[in-house]
Protein backbone atom coordinates (compact mmCIF):
# COMPACT_ATOMS: atom_id res chain seq x y z
CA UNK A 1 0.00 0.00 0.00
CA UNK A 2 1.41 3.41 -0.90
CA UNK A 3 1.84 6.39 1.41
CA UNK A 4 -1.25 8.24 0.19
CA UNK A 5 -3.44 5.16 0.63
CA UNK A 6 -2.18 4.61 4.16
CA UNK A 7 -2.78 8.26 5.10
CA UNK A 8 -6.29 8.12 3.60
CA UNK A 9 -7.09 4.96 5.52
CA UNK A 10 -5.74 6.41 8.79
CA UNK A 11 -7.92 9.48 8.29
CA UNK A 12 -10.99 7.35 7.55
CA UNK A 13 -10.41 5.04 10.52
CA UNK A 14 -10.00 7.88 13.02
CA UNK A 15 -13.03 9.68 11.61
CA UNK A 16 -15.06 6.49 11.64
CA UNK A 17 -14.31 5.67 15.27
CA UNK A 18 -15.50 9.14 16.27
CA UNK A 19 -18.44 9.34 13.85
CA UNK A 20 -19.83 6.00 15.01
CA UNK A 21 -19.46 6.98 18.67
CA UNK A 22 -16.93 4.26 19.44
CA UNK A 23 -14.41 6.85 20.64
CA UNK A 24 -14.22 10.59 21.19
CA UNK A 25 -11.68 12.66 19.26
CA UNK A 26 -8.57 12.12 21.39
CA UNK A 27 -9.29 8.43 21.85
CA UNK A 28 -9.85 7.92 18.12
CA UNK A 29 -6.47 9.45 17.29
CA UNK A 30 -4.57 7.44 19.92
CA UNK A 31 -6.26 4.15 18.97
CA UNK A 32 -5.77 4.69 15.23
CA UNK A 33 -2.09 5.60 15.53
CA UNK A 34 -1.43 2.69 17.91
CA UNK A 35 -2.97 0.45 15.25
CA UNK A 36 -0.91 2.10 12.49
CA UNK A 37 2.27 1.39 14.45
CA UNK A 38 1.35 -2.28 14.85
CA UNK A 39 0.06 -2.08 18.44
CA UNK A 40 3.26 -1.22 20.33
CA UNK A 41 0.99 -0.46 23.29
CA UNK A 42 -1.94 -2.47 24.59
CA UNK A 43 -5.35 -1.29 23.42
CA UNK A 44 -5.99 0.00 26.94
CA UNK A 45 -3.55 2.87 26.29
CA UNK A 46 -6.55 4.67 24.82
CA UNK A 47 -7.83 5.11 28.38
CA UNK A 48 -5.12 7.73 28.92
CA UNK A 49 -6.75 9.83 26.19
CA UNK A 50 -10.24 9.67 27.70
CA UNK A 51 -9.97 12.90 29.68
CA UNK A 52 -9.12 15.12 26.71
CA UNK A 53 -12.36 15.35 24.66
CA UNK A 54 -14.23 18.61 24.36
CA UNK A 55 -11.15 20.60 25.27
CA UNK A 56 -9.82 18.65 28.27
CA UNK A 57 -12.73 17.25 30.22
CA UNK A 58 -15.34 19.48 28.57
CA UNK A 59 -13.51 22.66 29.64
CA UNK A 60 -13.30 23.90 26.05
CA UNK A 61 -9.53 24.37 26.12
CA UNK A 62 -7.08 22.50 23.90
CA UNK A 63 -8.80 20.50 21.16
CA UNK A 64 -9.04 16.85 22.17
CA UNK A 65 -7.86 15.65 18.77
CA UNK A 66 -4.70 17.73 19.16
CA UNK A 67 -4.18 16.42 22.70
CA UNK A 68 -4.61 12.85 21.48
CA UNK A 69 -2.30 13.64 18.59
CA UNK A 70 0.47 14.74 20.91
CA UNK A 71 0.00 11.53 22.89
CA UNK A 72 0.21 9.54 19.66
CA UNK A 73 3.41 11.33 18.66
CA UNK A 74 4.83 10.24 22.01
CA UNK A 75 4.30 6.62 20.96
CA UNK A 76 7.16 7.10 18.51
CA UNK A 77 9.11 10.03 19.90
CA UNK A 78 8.50 9.84 23.66
CA UNK A 79 10.74 8.62 26.40
CA UNK A 80 10.72 6.55 29.55
CA UNK A 81 12.19 7.22 32.96
CA UNK A 82 15.82 8.41 32.95
CA UNK A 83 16.04 8.61 29.16
CA UNK A 84 16.94 11.93 27.60
CA UNK A 85 14.18 13.72 25.73
CA UNK A 86 14.37 12.68 22.08
CA UNK A 87 15.27 15.64 19.88
CA UNK A 88 12.22 15.16 17.65
CA UNK A 89 9.53 15.24 20.35
CA UNK A 90 9.15 18.96 21.00
CA UNK A 91 9.51 20.16 17.40
CA UNK A 92 7.01 17.64 16.02
CA UNK A 93 4.49 18.31 18.79
CA UNK A 94 4.79 22.04 18.12
CA UNK A 95 4.46 21.40 14.38
CA UNK A 96 1.17 19.54 14.94
CA UNK A 97 -0.11 22.43 17.05
CA UNK A 98 0.94 24.98 14.43
CA UNK A 99 -0.49 22.94 11.56
CA UNK A 100 -3.95 22.74 13.15
CA UNK A 101 -3.81 26.39 14.25
CA UNK A 102 -2.92 27.49 10.71
CA UNK A 103 -5.59 25.27 9.17
CA UNK A 104 -8.46 26.09 11.54
CA UNK A 105 -7.39 29.39 13.13
CA UNK A 106 -7.07 27.94 16.64
CA UNK A 107 -6.38 24.82 18.67
CA UNK A 108 -8.88 25.84 21.35
CA UNK A 109 -11.98 23.63 21.31
CA UNK A 110 -14.42 26.42 22.20
CA UNK A 111 -13.03 28.57 19.38
CA UNK A 112 -13.09 25.70 16.88
CA UNK A 113 -16.76 24.98 17.60
CA UNK A 114 -18.03 28.48 18.41
CA UNK A 115 -20.10 28.67 15.21
CA UNK A 116 -21.94 25.42 15.91
CA UNK A 117 -24.68 24.28 18.23
CA UNK A 118 -22.85 21.64 20.29
CA UNK A 119 -25.42 18.88 19.78
CA UNK A 120 -25.77 19.52 16.04
CA UNK A 121 -24.65 17.03 13.40
CA UNK A 122 -22.71 19.87 11.77
CA UNK A 123 -20.57 20.38 14.89
CA UNK A 124 -19.90 16.68 15.14
CA UNK A 125 -18.95 16.54 11.45
CA UNK A 126 -16.56 19.45 11.99
CA UNK A 127 -14.91 17.70 14.94
CA UNK A 128 -14.77 14.40 13.06
CA UNK A 129 -12.96 16.20 10.23
CA UNK A 130 -10.42 17.72 12.63
CA UNK A 131 -9.87 14.30 14.21
CA UNK A 132 -9.16 12.79 10.79
CA UNK A 133 -6.88 15.68 9.92
CA UNK A 134 -4.79 15.18 13.05
CA UNK A 135 -4.48 11.41 12.52
CA UNK A 136 -3.61 11.86 8.84
CA UNK A 137 -0.98 14.49 9.64
CA UNK A 138 0.67 12.17 12.16
CA UNK A 139 0.59 9.25 9.74
CA UNK A 140 2.18 11.45 7.09
CA UNK A 141 4.98 12.51 9.43
CA UNK A 142 5.58 8.93 10.56
CA UNK A 143 5.76 7.74 6.96
CA UNK A 144 8.33 10.46 6.20
CA UNK A 145 10.53 9.20 9.06
CA UNK A 146 12.20 6.10 7.64
CA UNK A 147 12.90 4.58 11.05
CA UNK A 148 9.20 4.68 11.90
CA UNK A 149 7.98 3.99 8.36
CA UNK A 150 9.93 0.71 8.39
CA UNK A 151 7.77 -0.43 11.31
CA UNK A 152 4.53 0.32 9.46
CA UNK A 153 3.65 -2.63 7.33
CA UNK A 154 0.81 -3.36 4.97
CA UNK A 155 -0.34 -5.90 7.58
CA UNK A 156 -1.26 -2.97 9.79
CA UNK A 157 -2.93 -1.15 6.91
The 8 nearest C-alpha neighbors of each residue, nearest first, counted from 0:
[[1, 153, 4, 5, 2, 156, 3, 152],
 [0, 2, 4, 3, 5, 6, 153, 142],
 [1, 3, 5, 4, 6, 0, 142, 139],
 [4, 2, 6, 5, 1, 7, 0, 139],
 [5, 3, 7, 1, 2, 6, 8, 0],
 [4, 6, 8, 2, 7, 3, 9, 1],
 [5, 7, 9, 3, 135, 8, 4, 138],
 [8, 6, 4, 10, 5, 9, 3, 11],
 [7, 9, 11, 5, 10, 6, 12, 4],
 [10, 8, 6, 12, 11, 7, 135, 5],
 [9, 11, 131, 135, 7, 8, 13, 12],
 [12, 10, 8, 14, 9, 13, 15, 7],
 [11, 13, 15, 9, 14, 10, 8, 16],
 [14, 12, 27, 16, 10, 15, 131, 11],
 [15, 13, 131, 11, 127, 17, 12, 16],
 [14, 16, 18, 12, 17, 13, 11, 19],
 [15, 17, 21, 13, 22, 19, 14, 18],
 [16, 18, 22, 20, 23, 14, 15, 19],
 [19, 17, 15, 20, 16, 14, 127, 123],
 [18, 20, 17, 16, 21, 15, 22, 14],
 [21, 19, 17, 22, 18, 16, 23, 15],
 [20, 22, 16, 19, 17, 23, 18, 27],
 [23, 21, 17, 27, 20, 26, 16, 24],
 [22, 24, 17, 26, 25, 27, 52, 20],
 [23, 25, 64, 27, 26, 130, 63, 17],
 [26, 24, 67, 64, 63, 28, 27, 48],
 [25, 27, 29, 48, 23, 28, 22, 24],
 [28, 26, 13, 24, 30, 22, 25, 29],
 [27, 29, 31, 25, 26, 134, 30, 67],
 [30, 28, 26, 71, 32, 31, 27, 67],
 [31, 29, 33, 27, 28, 32, 45, 26],
 [32, 30, 34, 28, 33, 29, 13, 27],
 [31, 33, 35, 34, 29, 30, 28, 36],
 [34, 32, 38, 30, 36, 31, 35, 29],
 [33, 35, 38, 31, 37, 32, 36, 30],
 [36, 34, 32, 37, 33, 155, 31, 151],
 [35, 37, 33, 34, 151, 38, 32, 39],
 [36, 38, 34, 35, 155, 39, 33, 151],
 [39, 37, 33, 34, 40, 36, 41, 35],
 [40, 38, 37, 36, 33, 41, 74, 34],
 [41, 39, 38, 44, 42, 33, 43, 74],
 [40, 42, 43, 44, 38, 39, 33, 45],
 [41, 43, 44, 45, 40, 30, 38, 33],
 [42, 44, 45, 41, 46, 40, 47, 30],
 [45, 43, 46, 42, 47, 41, 40, 48],
 [44, 46, 43, 47, 48, 26, 30, 29],
 [47, 45, 49, 44, 48, 43, 26, 50],
 [46, 48, 45, 49, 44, 50, 43, 26],
 [49, 47, 26, 46, 45, 25, 50, 51],
 [50, 48, 46, 47, 51, 26, 52, 45],
 [49, 51, 56, 48, 55, 52, 47, 46],
 [50, 52, 55, 63, 56, 49, 48, 54],
 [53, 51, 63, 54, 55, 56, 25, 50],
 [54, 52, 57, 59, 55, 63, 56, 108],
 [53, 55, 59, 60, 61, 62, 108, 63],
 [56, 54, 51, 52, 57, 58, 53, 50],
 [55, 57, 50, 51, 58, 52, 54, 53],
 [56, 58, 53, 54, 59, 55, 52, 51],
 [59, 57, 54, 56, 60, 55, 53, 109],
 [60, 58, 54, 109, 108, 57, 53, 55],
 [59, 61, 54, 107, 108, 58, 55, 62],
 [60, 62, 107, 54, 108, 106, 63, 55],
 [63, 61, 108, 54, 65, 107, 64, 106],
 [64, 62, 52, 25, 51, 66, 54, 65],
 [63, 65, 25, 24, 67, 130, 66, 62],
 [64, 66, 68, 62, 63, 67, 69, 133],
 [67, 65, 63, 69, 68, 64, 25, 62],
 [68, 66, 25, 70, 64, 65, 69, 29],
 [69, 67, 65, 71, 66, 70, 64, 28],
 [68, 70, 72, 66, 71, 67, 92, 65],
 [71, 69, 67, 73, 68, 72, 66, 74],
 [70, 72, 68, 74, 29, 73, 69, 67],
 [73, 71, 69, 74, 70, 75, 76, 68],
 [72, 74, 77, 76, 70, 71, 75, 69],
 [75, 73, 71, 72, 77, 76, 70, 33],
 [76, 74, 73, 72, 77, 147, 71, 141],
 [75, 77, 73, 88, 72, 74, 85, 87],
 [78, 76, 73, 74, 75, 88, 85, 79],
 [77, 79, 82, 84, 76, 80, 85, 83],
 [80, 78, 82, 81, 77, 83, 84, 73],
 [79, 81, 82, 78, 83, 84, 77, 85],
 [82, 80, 79, 83, 78, 84, 85, 77],
 [83, 81, 80, 79, 78, 84, 85, 77],
 [84, 82, 85, 81, 78, 79, 80, 86],
 [83, 85, 78, 86, 82, 77, 88, 87],
 [86, 84, 87, 88, 83, 76, 77, 78],
 [85, 87, 88, 84, 89, 90, 76, 83],
 [86, 88, 85, 90, 89, 91, 76, 92],
 [89, 87, 76, 91, 90, 85, 86, 92],
 [88, 90, 92, 91, 87, 93, 86, 85],
 [91, 89, 93, 92, 87, 88, 94, 86],
 [90, 92, 94, 93, 88, 89, 87, 95],
 [91, 93, 89, 95, 94, 90, 69, 88],
 [94, 92, 96, 90, 91, 95, 89, 97],
 [93, 95, 91, 97, 92, 96, 98, 90],
 [96, 94, 98, 92, 93, 97, 91, 99],
 [97, 95, 93, 94, 99, 98, 100, 92],
 [96, 98, 100, 94, 95, 99, 101, 93],
 [97, 99, 95, 101, 100, 96, 94, 102],
 [98, 100, 102, 101, 96, 97, 103, 95],
 [101, 99, 105, 104, 97, 106, 103, 98],
 [102, 100, 98, 104, 99, 103, 97, 105],
 [101, 103, 99, 100, 104, 98, 105, 97],
 [102, 104, 100, 105, 101, 99, 111, 106],
 [105, 103, 100, 101, 102, 106, 99, 111],
 [106, 104, 100, 107, 103, 111, 110, 99],
 [105, 107, 100, 62, 61, 108, 99, 96],
 [108, 106, 61, 60, 62, 110, 105, 109],
 [107, 109, 62, 59, 111, 54, 110, 60],
 [108, 110, 59, 112, 111, 107, 113, 60],
 [111, 109, 113, 107, 108, 112, 105, 106],
 [110, 112, 108, 109, 113, 107, 105, 106],
 [111, 113, 109, 115, 110, 114, 108, 122],
 [114, 112, 110, 115, 109, 111, 116, 108],
 [115, 113, 112, 116, 111, 110, 122, 117],
 [116, 114, 122, 112, 113, 117, 121, 119],
 [115, 117, 119, 118, 122, 114, 113, 112],
 [118, 116, 119, 115, 122, 112, 123, 120],
 [117, 119, 116, 120, 122, 123, 115, 121],
 [120, 118, 121, 116, 122, 117, 123, 115],
 [119, 121, 123, 122, 124, 118, 117, 125],
 [120, 122, 124, 119, 123, 125, 115, 116],
 [123, 121, 125, 115, 119, 124, 120, 117],
 [122, 124, 120, 126, 125, 121, 127, 119],
 [125, 123, 127, 121, 122, 126, 120, 128],
 [124, 126, 122, 128, 123, 127, 121, 129],
 [127, 125, 129, 123, 128, 124, 130, 122],
 [126, 128, 124, 130, 14, 125, 129, 123],
 [127, 129, 131, 125, 126, 130, 132, 124],
 [130, 128, 132, 126, 131, 127, 133, 125],
 [131, 129, 127, 64, 133, 128, 132, 24],
 [132, 130, 10, 14, 128, 134, 129, 13],
 [131, 133, 129, 135, 130, 134, 136, 128],
 [132, 134, 136, 130, 131, 135, 129, 68],
 [135, 133, 131, 137, 136, 28, 132, 10],
 [136, 134, 10, 138, 132, 6, 137, 133],
 [137, 135, 139, 133, 138, 134, 132, 140],
 [136, 138, 140, 134, 139, 135, 141, 133],
 [139, 137, 135, 141, 136, 140, 6, 142],
 [138, 140, 136, 142, 137, 141, 135, 6],
 [141, 139, 143, 137, 142, 138, 136, 144],
 [142, 140, 138, 144, 143, 139, 147, 148],
 [141, 143, 148, 139, 144, 140, 138, 145],
 [142, 144, 140, 141, 145, 139, 148, 147],
 [145, 143, 141, 142, 147, 146, 148, 140],
 [144, 146, 148, 147, 149, 143, 142, 141],
 [145, 147, 149, 144, 148, 150, 141, 142],
 [146, 148, 150, 149, 145, 144, 141, 142],
 [149, 147, 142, 145, 151, 150, 146, 144],
 [150, 148, 147, 151, 146, 145, 152, 142],
 [149, 151, 148, 147, 152, 36, 146, 37],
 [152, 150, 148, 149, 36, 35, 155, 37],
 [151, 153, 154, 155, 150, 156, 149, 37],
 [152, 154, 156, 155, 0, 151, 5, 1],
 [155, 153, 152, 156, 151, 37, 35, 0],
 [154, 156, 153, 152, 37, 35, 34, 151],
 [155, 153, 154, 5, 152, 35, 8, 0]]
